[in-house]
Amino acid sequence: MKKGFFFIILVCLSSRQLNAQTSGIDTVAVSILDRMSAIIGELNSCSATVKTNYDVSSQALGLIKHADEEHIYVGGHDKLLVTSEGDKGNKQMLYNGKTLTYYSVDKNHYAQVSAPSSLIDMIDGMNKNYGLIFPAADFLYPGFVDDILAEASSLVLLGMTRVDGKNCFHIAGAAKDKTFQFWIADDPFHLPVKLVIVYTDKPMNPQYEAVYCDWQINPRLPAGIFEFIAPPNAKKIKMHPLSAKK
């Protein structure tokens, strides 16, 4: 870890961080997450691969490990493409600033709904109304670090380690219903490399793990990749809100 980085952190501590220091919050850990969040917020576009492992509870067998691999392409503040393969099936989600399309590759059917013009508003609305989950979405929120501090009872920098050949800051924290760990790259971009969440309020403490790799910074993404073109014989279906399912 470079001494210059620590000097910048110590000089630039905000009043929020200084207040946090008395409540089990490591101000250096906060500064690293702040820098990561600020850099992501400045990107014009990006893409990454997200490899996830997660536990699903089985009454007969306990926790069963599942896995997915997802590719995300973010085009500014109003475009998103997600392609997924794995235990949850092969699917795509495309957002062009006006419409969100959910396409099941396995079943060759799709649903489309009107969406807000802001990426963050779209993610919020689709999660709340339809239960859709977008990989790495938390890192896109401007208030990402504030949200963590609002619920964390502790947050500490454990030190340096290596993940997939990268030197990383290893940060851990705890909240009322979970513990969490971040691995943030120790390089000029400070992008997330790995995330682990343990749900301590659920039976057998299921875990969620995500590894972020193949980051591309400000790539030129053609607008056409965010537009859905129905494949031959694809069937259009209706996307039902969570309230209707209840």
C-alpha positions in Angstrom: 0.0 0.0 0.0 1.4 3.4 -1.0 2.1 5.9 1.8 0.8 8.6 -0.4 -2.6 7.0 -0.5 -2.9 6.9 3.3 -1.7 10.6 3.5 -4.5 11.6 1.1 -7.0 9.7 3.2 -6.0 11.2 6.5 -6.0 14.7 5.1 -9.4 14.3 3.4 -11.4 12.8 6.2 -14.9 14.3 6.1 -16.9 15.2 9.2 -19.1 12.2 8.4 -16.1 9.9 8.7 -14.8 11.6 11.8 -18.2 11.1 13.5 -18.2 7.5 12.4 -14.8 6.8 14.0 -16.4 6.8 17.4 -19.0 4.2 16.5 -16.9 1.2 15.3 -16.4 2.5 11.8 -12.8 2.6 10.4 -12.4 5.9 8.6 -9.7 4.5 6.2 -12.2 1.7 5.1 -14.8 4.4 4.5 -12.3 6.5 2.4 -11.5 3.5 0.2 -15.2 2.8 -0.4 -15.8 6.5 -1.1 -13.0 6.6 -3.7 -14.4 3.5 -5.4 -17.9 4.9 -5.5 -16.7 8.3 -6.8 -14.7 6.7 -9.6 -17.6 4.5 -10.7 -19.9 7.6 -10.6 -17.6 9.4 -13.0 -17.6 6.6 -15.7 -19.3 7.3 -19.0 -19.6 3.6 -19.6 -18.3 0.3 -18.3 -18.6 -3.5 -18.6 -17.7 -6.4 -16.4 -18.2 -10.1 -15.8 -19.8 -11.1 -12.5 -19.4 -14.7 -11.2 -21.8 -15.5 -8.4 -22.2 -18.3 -5.9 -25.1 -18.4 -3.5 -26.8 -20.7 -1.1 -30.4 -21.9 -1.6 -32.1 -23.6 1.4 -33.3 -27.2 1.0 -35.4 -28.8 3.7 -33.9 -32.2 3.0 -30.3 -31.2 2.2 -29.6 -28.0 3.9 -27.9 -25.3 2.0 -27.3 -26.0 -1.7 -24.7 -24.0 -3.6 -25.7 -22.5 -6.9 -23.8 -20.4 -9.4 -24.4 -18.0 -12.3 -22.2 -15.9 -14.6 -23.4 -12.6 -15.7 -22.1 -9.9 -18.1 -23.1 -6.3 -17.5 -22.8 -3.4 -20.0 -23.6 0.1 -18.7 -24.0 2.9 -21.2 -24.1 6.1 -19.3 -27.0 6.9 -17.0 -29.8 5.5 -19.2 -28.7 2.2 -20.8 -28.0 -1.3 -19.4 -27.6 -4.8 -20.8 -27.3 -7.9 -18.6 -26.8 -11.4 -20.0 -26.9 -14.3 -17.5 -26.1 -18.0 -17.7 -26.2 -20.5 -14.9 -28.5 -22.2 -12.4 -31.2 -19.5 -12.7 -31.3 -20.1 -16.5 -30.1 -18.2 -19.5 -31.7 -14.8 -19.8 -31.1 -11.2 -20.9 -32.3 -7.8 -19.5 -32.1 -4.8 -21.9 -32.8 -1.2 -20.9 -32.7 1.6 -23.5 -33.8 4.6 -21.4 -37.5 4.0 -22.2 -38.2 0.3 -22.0 -37.0 -2.7 -19.9 -37.1 -6.0 -21.8 -36.7 -9.3 -20.0 -35.9 -12.2 -22.3 -35.7 -15.9 -21.4 -33.3 -17.6 -23.8 -34.3 -21.0 -22.6 -38.0 -20.5 -23.1 -37.7 -18.0 -26.0 -40.2 -15.6 -24.5 -40.0 -12.0 -23.5 -41.8 -9.3 -21.6 -41.5 -5.5 -21.9 -42.5 -2.7 -19.6 -42.1 1.0 -19.7 -39.2 2.3 -17.6 -38.0 5.6 -16.1 -35.4 7.5 -18.1 -32.8 7.2 -15.3 -30.8 3.9 -14.8 -31.0 4.2 -11.0 -34.7 4.9 -11.0 -35.2 2.0 -13.4 -33.3 -0.4 -11.1 -35.3 0.8 -8.1 -38.6 0.5 -9.8 -38.0 -2.9 -11.4 -36.8 -4.4 -8.1 -39.7 -2.9 -6.1 -42.4 -3.7 -8.6 -41.2 -6.9 -10.3 -38.5 -8.3 -8.0 -35.8 -8.1 -10.7 -32.3 -8.1 -9.4 -29.4 -6.5 -11.3 -25.8 -7.7 -10.7 -23.5 -5.1 -9.3 -26.3 -2.6 -9.1 -25.5 -1.4 -5.5 -22.1 0.0 -6.7 -23.9 2.3 -9.2 -25.8 4.2 -6.5 -24.3 7.6 -5.6 -25.3 7.0 -2.0 -23.7 3.6 -1.8 -21.3 4.3 1.1 -23.9 6.3 3.0 -26.3 3.4 2.8 -23.7 1.1 4.2 -22.9 3.4 7.1 -26.6 3.8 7.8 -27.0 0.1 8.8 -23.4 -1.0 9.7 -22.5 -1.5 13.3 -18.8 -2.0 12.3 -16.7 -1.5 9.3 -12.9 -2.2 9.3 -10.0 -2.4 6.9 -8.5 -5.8 7.6 -5.4 -5.2 5.5 -4.1 -6.2 2.1 -4.6 -9.5 0.2 -4.7 -10.9 -3.3 -7.7 -12.0 -5.3 -7.3 -13.3 -8.9 -3.8 -11.9 -9.0 -4.8 -8.4 -7.9 -3.6 -6.6 -4.8 -6.8 -5.7 -2.9 -7.9 -3.8 0.2 -9.9 -6.2 2.3 -12.8 -4.5 4.1 -15.3 -6.2 6.5 -18.4 -5.1 8.3 -21.4 -6.2 10.2 -25.0 -5.1 10.4 -28.0 -6.3 12.3 -28.9 -9.1 9.9 -25.7 -9.7 8.0 -21.9 -9.6 7.7 -20.2 -8.4 4.6 -16.8 -8.2 3.0 -15.4 -6.2 0.1 -12.2 -6.7 -1.8 -11.3 -3.4 -3.6 -8.5 -3.3 -6.2 -5.4 -1.4 -5.0 -4.9 0.4 -8.3 -5.8 3.8 -9.8 -9.4 2.7 -10.5 -10.3 1.1 -7.1 -13.0 -1.1 -8.6 -14.6 -3.9 -6.7 -13.0 -7.4 -7.1 -15.1 -9.5 -4.7 -18.0 -9.3 -2.4 -19.3 -11.8 0.2 -22.4 -11.4 2.3 -23.4 -13.8 5.1 -27.1 -13.6 6.1 -26.9 -14.1 9.9 -30.6 -13.7 10.4 -31.5 -16.7 8.3 -31.3 -20.4 9.2 -27.8 -21.9 8.6 -26.4 -18.5 7.6 -26.6 -18.7 3.8 -23.9 -16.8 1.8 -23.7 -14.8 -1.4 -20.4 -14.4 -3.2 -19.6 -12.4 -6.3 -16.4 -12.0 -8.1 -16.1 -9.0 -10.5 -13.6 -9.4 -13.4 -12.9 -8.3 -16.9 -13.7 -4.6 -16.1 -13.6 -2.3 -19.1 -13.5 1.4 -18.4 -15.4 3.8 -20.7 -15.7 1.3 -23.6 -17.5 2.5 -26.8 -20.7 0.5 -26.6 -23.0 0.7 -29.7 -26.5 1.9 -28.9 -27.9 -1.1 -30.7 -26.8 -3.6 -28.0 -29.4 -2.1 -25.7 -32.2 -2.5 -28.1 -34.2 -5.8 -28.1 -34.9 -7.6 -31.4 -37.2 -10.5 -30.9 -35.7 -13.8 -32.2 -37.7 -16.0 -34.6 -40.8 -17.5 -33.0 -40.2 -15.7 -29.7 -43.4 -15.3 -27.7 -44.3 -12.0 -26.0 -45.7 -12.5 -22.5 -46.9 -10.1 -19.7 -44.6 -9.3 -16.8 -46.7 -9.4 -13.7 -46.0 -7.1 -10.7 -45.3 -8.5 -7.3 -48.5 -7.1 -6.0 -50.5 -9.2 -8.6 -48.6 -12.3 -7.5 -49.5 -11.7 -3.9 
